[in-house]
Amino acid sequence: MAGERSGDRERLLAVVRLVPRGRVATYGQVAALAGLPGHARQVGWALHALPAASDVPWQRVVNARGELSPRAQPGAERLQRALLEAEGVAFDARGRIPLARFGWRPGRGGAAGLRRGRG
């Protein structure tokens, strides 16, 4: 069972690595693309466990409303916002990212190879 969880985590992080600069994906979208629909919280746990020097672009994952989710580490939301703004992602007056404009829509092939049993 631990090996399966590790494989799930790796698939989730592989999807996050596919999100291009200037785009964001939701926790639920990442989970679904990794073949784990309904496991948005698992995405949050996987990102929370990343080491500080990770190459995974964690800042590109937001909640379903286009908001930055609160983090345990003080100032993490400000850092996430600064990283996204540096990539050209804009926030509205309520601090939300317009997903219709900045949401990632993977093209053909996208993350399909990562789904359970194929990756």
PyRosetta script that sets phi, psi and omega in degrees:
from pyrosetta import init, pose_from_sequence

init()
pose = pose_from_sequence("MAGERSGDRERLLAVVRLVPRGRVATYGQVAALAGLPGHARQVGWALHALPAASDVPWQRVVNARGELSPRAQPGAERLQRALLEAEGVAFDARGRIPLARFGWRPGRGGAAGLRRGRG")
pose.set_psi(1, -39.2)
pose.set_omega(1, 179.1)
pose.set_phi(2, -62.6)
pose.set_psi(2, -37.0)
pose.set_omega(2, 177.9)
pose.set_phi(3, -64.7)
pose.set_psi(3, -36.8)
pose.set_omega(3, 178.0)
pose.set_phi(4, -65.9)
pose.set_psi(4, -42.0)
pose.set_omega(4, 178.5)
pose.set_phi(5, -63.5)
pose.set_psi(5, -40.2)
pose.set_omega(5, 178.6)
pose.set_phi(6, -63.6)
pose.set_psi(6, -41.3)
pose.set_omega(6, 177.1)
pose.set_phi(7, -64.8)
pose.set_psi(7, -39.2)
pose.set_omega(7, 176.6)
pose.set_phi(8, -61.3)
pose.set_psi(8, -46.2)
pose.set_omega(8, -179.5)
pose.set_phi(9, -59.9)
pose.set_psi(9, -43.9)
pose.set_omega(9, -179.5)
pose.set_phi(10, -64.4)
pose.set_psi(10, -39.3)
pose.set_omega(10, 177.6)
pose.set_phi(11, -65.5)
pose.set_psi(11, -40.5)
pose.set_omega(11, 178.3)
pose.set_phi(12, -61.8)
pose.set_psi(12, -46.7)
pose.set_omega(12, -179.3)
pose.set_phi(13, -67.5)
pose.set_psi(13, -32.8)
pose.set_omega(13, 176.5)
pose.set_phi(14, -63.5)
pose.set_psi(14, -39.0)
pose.set_omega(14, 177.4)
pose.set_phi(15, -65.5)
pose.set_psi(15, -44.8)
pose.set_omega(15, -180.0)
pose.set_phi(16, -59.0)
pose.set_psi(16, -38.0)
pose.set_omega(16, 178.9)
pose.set_phi(17, -63.4)
pose.set_psi(17, -22.8)
pose.set_omega(17, -179.4)
pose.set_phi(18, -80.7)
pose.set_psi(18, -17.3)
pose.set_omega(18, -177.8)
pose.set_phi(19, -67.5)
pose.set_psi(19, 119.5)
pose.set_omega(19, -175.4)
pose.set_phi(20, -74.9)
pose.set_psi(20, 159.0)
pose.set_omega(20, 174.0)
pose.set_phi(21, -54.0)
pose.set_psi(21, 141.4)
pose.set_omega(21, 177.2)
pose.set_phi(22, 81.4)
pose.set_psi(22, 5.3)
pose.set_omega(22, 178.3)
pose.set_phi(23, -129.6)
pose.set_psi(23, 158.3)
pose.set_omega(23, 175.8)
pose.set_phi(24, -130.5)
pose.set_psi(24, 157.2)
pose.set_omega(24, 174.8)
pose.set_phi(25, -127.3)
pose.set_psi(25, 154.1)
pose.set_omega(25, 177.0)
pose.set_phi(26, -89.5)
pose.set_psi(26, 160.0)
pose.set_omega(26, 177.8)
pose.set_phi(27, -56.3)
pose.set_psi(27, -44.6)
pose.set_omega(27, -179.7)
pose.set_phi(28, -65.4)
pose.set_psi(28, -37.9)
pose.set_omega(28, 178.4)
pose.set_phi(29, -63.9)
pose.set_psi(29, -44.4)
pose.set_omega(29, 178.8)
pose.set_phi(30, -60.4)
pose.set_psi(30, -46.3)
pose.set_omega(30, -179.5)
pose.set_phi(31, -60.3)
pose.set_psi(31, -46.1)
pose.set_omega(31, -178.9)
pose.set_phi(32, -62.7)
pose.set_psi(32, -43.8)
pose.set_omega(32, -179.8)
pose.set_phi(33, -66.6)
pose.set_psi(33, -25.2)
pose.set_omega(33, 177.8)
pose.set_phi(34, -85.8)
pose.set_psi(34, 2.0)
pose.set_omega(34, 179.8)
pose.set_phi(35, 83.9)
pose.set_psi(35, 20.4)
pose.set_omega(35, -179.6)
pose.set_phi(36, -126.4)
pose.set_psi(36, 57.0)
pose.set_omega(36, -177.9)
pose.set_phi(37, -57.5)
pose.set_psi(37, 142.4)
pose.set_omega(37, 179.6)
pose.set_phi(38, 82.8)
pose.set_psi(38, 6.7)
pose.set_omega(38, -177.8)
pose.set_phi(39, -115.8)
pose.set_psi(39, 42.7)
pose.set_omega(39, -179.3)
pose.set_phi(40, -58.7)
pose.set_psi(40, -37.8)
pose.set_omega(40, -179.8)
pose.set_phi(41, -64.0)
pose.set_psi(41, -30.8)
pose.set_omega(41, 178.4)
pose.set_phi(42, -64.4)
pose.set_psi(42, -33.1)
pose.set_omega(42, 176.5)
pose.set_phi(43, -63.1)
pose.set_psi(43, -45.9)
pose.set_omega(43, 178.7)
pose.set_phi(44, -58.3)
pose.set_psi(44, -43.3)
pose.set_omega(44, 179.0)
pose.set_phi(45, -65.0)
pose.set_psi(45, -41.3)
pose.set_omega(45, 180.0)
pose.set_phi(46, -63.0)
pose.set_psi(46, -41.2)
pose.set_omega(46, 179.3)
pose.set_phi(47, -70.7)
pose.set_psi(47, -37.2)
pose.set_omega(47, 178.9)
pose.set_phi(48, -61.6)
pose.set_psi(48, -33.0)
pose.set_omega(48, -176.8)
pose.set_phi(49, -82.7)
pose.set_psi(49, -2.3)
pose.set_omega(49, -178.5)
pose.set_phi(50, -65.9)
pose.set_psi(50, 141.0)
pose.set_omega(50, 173.6)
pose.set_phi(51, -70.8)
pose.set_psi(51, 157.1)
pose.set_omega(51, -176.9)
pose.set_phi(52, -57.1)
pose.set_psi(52, -34.5)
pose.set_omega(52, -176.4)
pose.set_phi(53, -90.4)
pose.set_psi(53, 17.7)
pose.set_omega(53, -177.1)
pose.set_phi(54, -66.1)
pose.set_psi(54, 148.9)
pose.set_omega(54, 176.1)
pose.set_phi(55, -92.5)
pose.set_psi(55, 4.0)
pose.set_omega(55, 179.6)
pose.set_phi(56, -76.6)
pose.set_psi(56, 125.6)
pose.set_omega(56, -178.2)
pose.set_phi(57, -77.6)
pose.set_psi(57, 69.0)
pose.set_omega(57, -176.4)
pose.set_phi(58, -56.2)
pose.set_psi(58, -28.7)
pose.set_omega(58, -176.3)
pose.set_phi(59, -65.1)
pose.set_psi(59, -17.5)
pose.set_omega(59, -176.6)
pose.set_phi(60, -85.9)
pose.set_psi(60, 6.5)
pose.set_omega(60, 179.0)
pose.set_phi(61, -110.9)
pose.set_psi(61, 124.6)
pose.set_omega(61, -176.5)
pose.set_phi(62, -131.4)
pose.set_psi(62, 172.0)
pose.set_omega(62, 179.7)
pose.set_phi(63, -79.3)
pose.set_psi(63, 175.4)
pose.set_omega(63, -173.3)
pose.set_phi(64, -65.9)
pose.set_psi(64, -16.5)
pose.set_omega(64, 177.6)
pose.set_phi(65, -93.4)
pose.set_psi(65, 2.0)
pose.set_omega(65, -177.8)
pose.set_phi(66, 80.2)
pose.set_psi(66, 18.0)
pose.set_omega(66, -180.0)
pose.set_phi(67, -99.9)
pose.set_psi(67, 157.5)
pose.set_omega(67, 173.6)
pose.set_phi(68, -82.1)
pose.set_psi(68, 129.6)
pose.set_omega(68, -179.8)
pose.set_phi(69, -79.9)
pose.set_psi(69, 143.1)
pose.set_omega(69, 178.6)
pose.set_phi(70, -59.3)
pose.set_psi(70, 144.4)
pose.set_omega(70, 179.7)
pose.set_phi(71, -117.1)
pose.set_psi(71, 158.0)
pose.set_omega(71, 178.3)
pose.set_phi(72, -70.6)
pose.set_psi(72, -33.2)
pose.set_omega(72, -177.1)
pose.set_phi(73, -82.2)
pose.set_psi(73, 124.2)
pose.set_omega(73, 179.0)
pose.set_phi(74, -58.2)
pose.set_psi(74, 136.1)
pose.set_omega(74, 177.5)
pose.set_phi(75, 85.2)
pose.set_psi(75, -3.9)
pose.set_omega(75, -176.8)
pose.set_phi(76, -64.3)
pose.set_psi(76, -35.9)
pose.set_omega(76, 179.7)
pose.set_phi(77, -66.3)
pose.set_psi(77, -39.3)
pose.set_omega(77, 177.4)
pose.set_phi(78, -63.3)
pose.set_psi(78, -41.3)
pose.set_omega(78, 178.0)
pose.set_phi(79, -63.8)
pose.set_psi(79, -45.4)
pose.set_omega(79, 179.6)
pose.set_phi(80, -59.5)
pose.set_psi(80, -45.8)
pose.set_omega(80, 179.7)
pose.set_phi(81, -62.0)
pose.set_psi(81, -44.2)
pose.set_omega(81, 179.9)
pose.set_phi(82, -62.2)
pose.set_psi(82, -42.1)
pose.set_omega(82, 178.6)
pose.set_phi(83, -63.4)
pose.set_psi(83, -42.9)
pose.set_omega(83, 179.8)
pose.set_phi(84, -67.2)
pose.set_psi(84, -42.8)
pose.set_omega(84, 179.0)
pose.set_phi(85, -62.8)
pose.set_psi(85, -35.9)
pose.set_omega(85, 177.6)
pose.set_phi(86, -64.8)
pose.set_psi(86, -23.8)
pose.set_omega(86, 177.4)
pose.set_phi(87, -89.8)
pose.set_psi(87, -0.2)
pose.set_omega(87, 178.7)
pose.set_phi(88, 95.9)
pose.set_psi(88, 5.6)
pose.set_omega(88, 178.5)
pose.set_phi(89, -79.4)
pose.set_psi(89, 131.3)
pose.set_omega(89, -178.7)
pose.set_phi(90, -104.1)
pose.set_psi(90, 153.2)
pose.set_omega(90, 177.1)
pose.set_phi(91, -116.6)
pose.set_psi(91, 146.1)
pose.set_omega(91, 176.8)
pose.set_phi(92, -83.7)
pose.set_psi(92, -177.5)
pose.set_omega(92, -176.3)
pose.set_phi(93, -62.7)
pose.set_psi(93, -23.5)
pose.set_omega(93, 179.5)
pose.set_phi(94, -91.5)
pose.set_psi(94, 4.5)
pose.set_omega(94, 178.9)
pose.set_phi(95, 82.8)
pose.set_psi(95, 17.1)
pose.set_omega(95, 179.7)
pose.set_phi(96, -102.4)
pose.set_psi(96, 152.7)
pose.set_omega(96, 175.8)
pose.set_phi(97, -94.1)
pose.set_psi(97, 125.9)
pose.set_omega(97, 176.0)
pose.set_phi(98, -67.6)
pose.set_psi(98, 103.7)
pose.set_omega(98, -175.9)
pose.set_phi(99, -65.6)
pose.set_psi(99, -28.2)
pose.set_omega(99, 178.0)
pose.set_phi(100, -63.0)
pose.set_psi(100, -29.6)
pose.set_omega(100, -178.7)
pose.set_phi(101, -94.9)
pose.set_psi(101, -40.7)
pose.set_omega(101, -172.6)
pose.set_phi(102, -110.6)
pose.set_psi(102, -2.5)
pose.set_omega(102, 179.5)
pose.set_phi(103, -69.3)
pose.set_psi(103, 140.9)
pose.set_omega(103, 179.8)
pose.set_phi(104, -78.8)
pose.set_psi(104, 131.3)
pose.set_omega(104, 174.2)
pose.set_phi(105, -123.4)
pose.set_psi(105, 95.4)
pose.set_omega(105, -177.5)
pose.set_phi(106, -60.2)
pose.set_psi(106, 138.2)
pose.set_omega(106, 178.7)
pose.set_phi(107, -78.8)
pose.set_psi(107, -169.9)
pose.set_omega(107, 179.2)
pose.set_phi(108, -56.9)
pose.set_psi(108, 137.4)
pose.set_omega(108, -179.1)
pose.set_phi(109, 85.9)
pose.set_psi(109, -44.5)
pose.set_omega(109, 177.6)
pose.set_phi(110, 12.4)
pose.set_psi(110, -109.8)
pose.set_omega(110, -177.6)
pose.set_phi(111, -105.7)
pose.set_psi(111, 12.0)
pose.set_omega(111, -174.9)
pose.set_phi(112, -58.2)
pose.set_psi(112, -35.7)
pose.set_omega(112, -178.2)
pose.set_phi(113, -69.6)
pose.set_psi(113, -9.2)
pose.set_omega(113, -178.7)
pose.set_phi(114, -90.3)
pose.set_psi(114, -11.3)
pose.set_omega(114, -176.7)
pose.set_phi(115, -62.6)
pose.set_psi(115, 156.3)
pose.set_omega(115, -178.2)
pose.set_phi(116, -46.3)
pose.set_psi(116, 127.2)
pose.set_omega(116, 176.1)
pose.set_phi(117, 88.7)
pose.set_psi(117, -8.2)
pose.set_omega(117, -179.2)
pose.set_phi(118, -121.7)
pose.set_psi(118, 0.4)
pose.set_omega(118, -175.5)
pose.set_phi(119, -145.7)
pose.dump_pdb("model.pdb")
